Amino acid sequence: MQHALEYALIDSNAPINERTLRVKDQTLLVKDQTLLDKIRVREASIVAKFFA
């Protein structure tokens, strides 16, 4: 979860609206990563069934 670590390093001196945008970007990145992980798990199970 590298994104979560980067999320913790958000510059607290940035203007509020800029900080909010960065938080939203990080949240989207985490959601994308979660979807990719789910897809990979599904692909792996499909391949496993195919070769079983």
Biopython code that builds the backbone (N, CA, C, O; Angstrom):
import numpy as np
from Bio.PDB.StructureBuilder import StructureBuilder

atoms = [
    (1, "MET", "N", (0.839, -1.207, 0.000)),
    (1, "MET", "CA", (0.000, 0.000, 0.000)),
    (1, "MET", "C", (0.874, 1.256, 0.000)),
    (1, "MET", "O", (0.830, 2.047, 0.942)),
    (2, "GLN", "N", (1.649, 1.431, -1.037)),
    (2, "GLN", "CA", (2.524, 2.594, -1.109)),
    (2, "GLN", "C", (1.706, 3.881, -1.140)),
    (2, "GLN", "O", (2.133, 4.899, -0.596)),
    (3, "HIS", "N", (0.533, 3.843, -1.774)),
    (3, "HIS", "CA", (-0.297, 5.041, -1.861)),
    (3, "HIS", "C", (-0.680, 5.556, -0.475)),
    (3, "HIS", "O", (-0.709, 6.762, -0.234)),
    (4, "ALA", "N", (-0.970, 4.631, 0.421)),
    (4, "ALA", "CA", (-1.364, 5.033, 1.774)),
    (4, "ALA", "C", (-0.223, 5.760, 2.473)),
    (4, "ALA", "O", (-0.450, 6.703, 3.231)),
    (5, "LEU", "N", (1.010, 5.313, 2.214)),
    (5, "LEU", "CA", (2.166, 5.982, 2.816)),
    (5, "LEU", "C", (2.319, 7.387, 2.245)),
    (5, "LEU", "O", (2.567, 8.339, 2.984)),
    (6, "GLU", "N", (2.172, 7.513, 0.932)),
    (6, "GLU", "CA", (2.270, 8.827, 0.299)),
    (6, "GLU", "C", (1.163, 9.739, 0.823)),
    (6, "GLU", "O", (1.376, 10.935, 1.020)),
    (7, "TYR", "N", (0.001, 9.175, 1.044)),
    (7, "TYR", "CA", (-1.155, 9.910, 1.557)),
    (7, "TYR", "C", (-0.812, 10.573, 2.888)),
    (7, "TYR", "O", (-1.244, 11.692, 3.167)),
    (8, "ALA", "N", (-0.034, 9.871, 3.700)),
    (8, "ALA", "CA", (0.332, 10.395, 5.012)),
    (8, "ALA", "C", (1.336, 11.538, 4.915)),
    (8, "ALA", "O", (1.525, 12.286, 5.874)),
    (9, "LEU", "N", (1.974, 11.672, 3.766)),
    (9, "LEU", "CA", (3.012, 12.686, 3.597)),
    (9, "LEU", "C", (2.505, 13.955, 2.908)),
    (9, "LEU", "O", (3.302, 14.790, 2.482)),
    (10, "ILE", "N", (1.195, 14.099, 2.800)),
    (10, "ILE", "CA", (0.631, 15.292, 2.158)),
    (10, "ILE", "C", (1.126, 16.544, 2.877)),
    (10, "ILE", "O", (1.127, 16.606, 4.106)),
    (11, "ASP", "N", (1.539, 17.527, 2.107)),
    (11, "ASP", "CA", (2.084, 18.771, 2.652)),
    (11, "ASP", "C", (0.997, 19.515, 3.429)),
    (11, "ASP", "O", (0.032, 20.000, 2.837)),
    (12, "SER", "N", (1.149, 19.606, 4.737)),
    (12, "SER", "CA", (0.133, 20.249, 5.564)),
    (12, "SER", "C", (0.159, 21.773, 5.429)),
    (12, "SER", "O", (-0.730, 22.451, 5.944)),
    (13, "ASN", "N", (1.177, 22.322, 4.736)),
    (13, "ASN", "CA", (1.246, 23.771, 4.533)),
    (13, "ASN", "C", (0.537, 24.209, 3.251)),
    (13, "ASN", "O", (0.392, 25.405, 2.999)),
    (14, "ALA", "N", (0.097, 23.244, 2.443)),
    (14, "ALA", "CA", (-0.595, 23.574, 1.203)),
    (14, "ALA", "C", (-1.958, 24.185, 1.532)),
    (14, "ALA", "O", (-2.533, 23.893, 2.580)),
    (15, "PRO", "N", (-2.471, 25.030, 0.643)),
    (15, "PRO", "CA", (-3.825, 25.575, 0.850)),
    (15, "PRO", "C", (-4.849, 24.436, 0.973)),
    (15, "PRO", "O", (-4.664, 23.355, 0.413)),
    (16, "ILE", "N", (-5.914, 24.699, 1.707)),
    (16, "ILE", "CA", (-6.913, 23.658, 2.004)),
    (16, "ILE", "C", (-7.439, 22.997, 0.728)),
    (16, "ILE", "O", (-7.489, 21.769, 0.655)),
    (17, "ASN", "N", (-7.834, 23.789, -0.284)),
    (17, "ASN", "CA", (-8.434, 23.185, -1.479)),
    (17, "ASN", "C", (-7.422, 22.325, -2.246)),
    (17, "ASN", "O", (-7.792, 21.312, -2.839)),
    (18, "GLU", "N", (-6.156, 22.728, -2.233)),
    (18, "GLU", "CA", (-5.125, 21.918, -2.885)),
    (18, "GLU", "C", (-4.931, 20.597, -2.138)),
    (18, "GLU", "O", (-4.783, 19.541, -2.753)),
    (19, "ARG", "N", (-4.935, 20.672, -0.805)),
    (19, "ARG", "CA", (-4.803, 19.468, 0.015)),
    (19, "ARG", "C", (-5.962, 18.514, -0.244)),
    (19, "ARG", "O", (-5.766, 17.305, -0.366)),
    (20, "THR", "N", (-7.180, 19.069, -0.326)),
    (20, "THR", "CA", (-8.374, 18.252, -0.554)),
    (20, "THR", "C", (-8.263, 17.517, -1.884)),
    (20, "THR", "O", (-8.592, 16.334, -1.975)),
    (21, "LEU", "N", (-7.795, 18.227, -2.925)),
    (21, "LEU", "CA", (-7.640, 17.589, -4.231)),
    (21, "LEU", "C", (-6.645, 16.440, -4.165)),
    (21, "LEU", "O", (-6.862, 15.385, -4.760)),
    (22, "ARG", "N", (-5.552, 16.650, -3.437)),
    (22, "ARG", "CA", (-4.550, 15.583, -3.327)),
    (22, "ARG", "C", (-5.116, 14.375, -2.600)),
    (22, "ARG", "O", (-4.827, 13.235, -2.962)),
    (23, "VAL", "N", (-5.921, 14.624, -1.577)),
    (23, "VAL", "CA", (-6.546, 13.509, -0.852)),
    (23, "VAL", "C", (-7.471, 12.741, -1.792)),
    (23, "VAL", "O", (-7.482, 11.510, -1.782)),
    (24, "LYS", "N", (-8.249, 13.463, -2.607)),
    (24, "LYS", "CA", (-9.147, 12.796, -3.560)),
    (24, "LYS", "C", (-8.338, 11.973, -4.573)),
    (24, "LYS", "O", (-8.715, 10.848, -4.901)),
    (25, "ASP", "N", (-7.237, 12.531, -5.063)),
    (25, "ASP", "CA", (-6.384, 11.796, -5.997)),
    (25, "ASP", "C", (-5.885, 10.510, -5.361)),
    (25, "ASP", "O", (-5.924, 9.451, -5.987)),
    (26, "GLN", "N", (-5.416, 10.593, -4.128)),
    (26, "GLN", "CA", (-4.887, 9.411, -3.431)),
    (26, "GLN", "C", (-5.988, 8.371, -3.254)),
    (26, "GLN", "O", (-5.751, 7.175, -3.424)),
    (27, "THR", "N", (-7.188, 8.827, -2.913)),
    (27, "THR", "CA", (-8.303, 7.900, -2.715)),
    (27, "THR", "C", (-8.612, 7.162, -4.011)),
    (27, "THR", "O", (-8.842, 5.953, -4.003)),
    (28, "LEU", "N", (-8.617, 7.898, -5.133)),
    (28, "LEU", "CA", (-8.869, 7.265, -6.428)),
    (28, "LEU", "C", (-7.772, 6.262, -6.764)),
    (28, "LEU", "O", (-8.060, 5.180, -7.277)),
    (29, "LEU", "N", (-6.526, 6.604, -6.484)),
    (29, "LEU", "CA", (-5.422, 5.676, -6.749)),
    (29, "LEU", "C", (-5.595, 4.393, -5.953)),
    (29, "LEU", "O", (-5.379, 3.299, -6.476)),
    (30, "VAL", "N", (-5.986, 4.523, -4.687)),
    (30, "VAL", "CA", (-6.185, 3.340, -3.848)),
    (30, "VAL", "C", (-7.329, 2.496, -4.399)),
    (30, "VAL", "O", (-7.228, 1.270, -4.443)),
    (31, "LYS", "N", (-8.421, 3.144, -4.821)),
    (31, "LYS", "CA", (-9.555, 2.405, -5.391)),
    (31, "LYS", "C", (-9.124, 1.678, -6.667)),
    (31, "LYS", "O", (-9.480, 0.517, -6.872)),
    (32, "ASP", "N", (-8.355, 2.363, -7.525)),
    (32, "ASP", "CA", (-7.858, 1.732, -8.753)),
    (32, "ASP", "C", (-7.024, 0.507, -8.427)),
    (32, "ASP", "O", (-7.179, -0.542, -9.053)),
    (33, "GLN", "N", (-6.145, 0.639, -7.451)),
    (33, "GLN", "CA", (-5.269, -0.463, -7.062)),
    (33, "GLN", "C", (-6.092, -1.643, -6.560)),
    (33, "GLN", "O", (-5.791, -2.795, -6.873)),
    (34, "THR", "N", (-7.132, -1.354, -5.782)),
    (34, "THR", "CA", (-7.988, -2.412, -5.248)),
    (34, "THR", "C", (-8.685, -3.151, -6.390)),
    (34, "THR", "O", (-8.773, -4.378, -6.377)),
    (35, "LEU", "N", (-9.179, -2.399, -7.377)),
    (35, "LEU", "CA", (-9.827, -3.022, -8.534)),
    (35, "LEU", "C", (-8.841, -3.894, -9.304)),
    (35, "LEU", "O", (-9.173, -5.012, -9.696)),
    (36, "LEU", "N", (-7.632, -3.386, -9.522)),
    (36, "LEU", "CA", (-6.615, -4.165, -10.228)),
    (36, "LEU", "C", (-6.324, -5.461, -9.490)),
    (36, "LEU", "O", (-6.206, -6.518, -10.109)),
    (37, "ASP", "N", (-6.211, -5.384, -8.177)),
    (37, "ASP", "CA", (-5.948, -6.579, -7.376)),
    (37, "ASP", "C", (-7.083, -7.589, -7.531)),
    (37, "ASP", "O", (-6.832, -8.786, -7.676)),
    (38, "LYS", "N", (-8.326, -7.116, -7.501)),
    (38, "LYS", "CA", (-9.479, -8.014, -7.656)),
    (38, "LYS", "C", (-9.451, -8.683, -9.026)),
    (38, "LYS", "O", (-9.711, -9.880, -9.144)),
    (39, "ILE", "N", (-9.130, -7.898, -10.068)),
    (39, "ILE", "CA", (-9.071, -8.439, -11.432)),
    (39, "ILE", "C", (-7.981, -9.506, -11.526)),
    (39, "ILE", "O", (-8.191, -10.565, -12.118)),
    (40, "ARG", "N", (-6.812, -9.220, -10.935)),
    (40, "ARG", "CA", (-5.704, -10.183, -10.970)),
    (40, "ARG", "C", (-6.085, -11.482, -10.290)),
    (40, "ARG", "O", (-5.760, -12.561, -10.784)),
    (41, "VAL", "N", (-6.773, -11.390, -9.158)),
    (41, "VAL", "CA", (-7.198, -12.590, -8.427)),
    (41, "VAL", "C", (-8.159, -13.393, -9.294)),
    (41, "VAL", "O", (-8.053, -14.618, -9.364)),
    (42, "ARG", "N", (-9.094, -12.716, -9.954)),
    (42, "ARG", "CA", (-10.053, -13.396, -10.817)),
    (42, "ARG", "C", (-9.352, -14.072, -11.986)),
    (42, "ARG", "O", (-9.638, -15.224, -12.311)),
    (43, "GLU", "N", (-8.430, -13.345, -12.616)),
    (43, "GLU", "CA", (-7.693, -13.920, -13.744)),
    (43, "GLU", "C", (-6.933, -15.167, -13.302)),
    (43, "GLU", "O", (-6.923, -16.182, -13.999)),
    (44, "ALA", "N", (-6.305, -15.078, -12.150)),
    (44, "ALA", "CA", (-5.524, -16.207, -11.645)),
    (44, "ALA", "C", (-6.426, -17.419, -11.414)),
    (44, "ALA", "O", (-6.035, -18.545, -11.722)),
    (45, "SER", "N", (-7.617, -17.205, -10.882)),
    (45, "SER", "CA", (-8.515, -18.331, -10.614)),
    (45, "SER", "C", (-9.045, -18.914, -11.928)),
    (45, "SER", "O", (-9.237, -20.125, -12.035)),
    (46, "ILE", "N", (-9.279, -18.061, -12.921)),
    (46, "ILE", "CA", (-9.746, -18.545, -14.227)),
    (46, "ILE", "C", (-8.662, -19.402, -14.879)),
    (46, "ILE", "O", (-8.943, -20.478, -15.409)),
    (47, "VAL", "N", (-7.423, -18.915, -14.835)),
    (47, "VAL", "CA", (-6.302, -19.666, -15.409)),
    (47, "VAL", "C", (-6.137, -20.996, -14.680)),
    (47, "VAL", "O", (-5.904, -22.030, -15.305)),
    (48, "ALA", "N", (-6.260, -20.962, -13.364)),
    (48, "ALA", "CA", (-6.118, -22.188, -12.568)),
    (48, "ALA", "C", (-7.191, -23.213, -12.957)),
    (48, "ALA", "O", (-6.895, -24.402, -13.079)),
    (49, "LYS", "N", (-8.423, -22.760, -13.150)),
    (49, "LYS", "CA", (-9.509, -23.662, -13.549)),
    (49, "LYS", "C", (-9.245, -24.224, -14.938)),
    (49, "LYS", "O", (-9.491, -25.403, -15.197)),
    (50, "PHE", "N", (-8.747, -23.380, -15.824)),
    (50, "PHE", "CA", (-8.502, -23.779, -17.202)),
    (50, "PHE", "C", (-7.466, -24.902, -17.275)),
    (50, "PHE", "O", (-7.597, -25.827, -18.077)),
    (51, "PHE", "N", (-6.444, -24.810, -16.436)),
    (51, "PHE", "CA", (-5.361, -25.795, -16.490)),
    (51, "PHE", "C", (-5.548, -26.948, -15.509)),
    (51, "PHE", "O", (-4.720, -27.856, -15.442)),
    (52, "ALA", "N", (-6.642, -26.904, -14.750)),
    (52, "ALA", "CA", (-6.855, -27.963, -13.745)),
    (52, "ALA", "C", (-7.223, -29.282, -14.408)),
    (52, "ALA", "O", (-7.437, -30.280, -13.720)),
]
sb = StructureBuilder()
sb.init_structure("model")
sb.init_model(0)
sb.init_chain("A")
sb.init_seg("    ")
for serial, (resi, resn, name, xyz) in enumerate(atoms, 1):
    if name == "N":
        sb.init_residue(resn, " ", resi, " ")
    sb.init_atom(name, np.array(xyz, "f"), 0.0, 1.0, " ", f" {name:<3s}", serial, name[0])
structure = sb.get_structure()
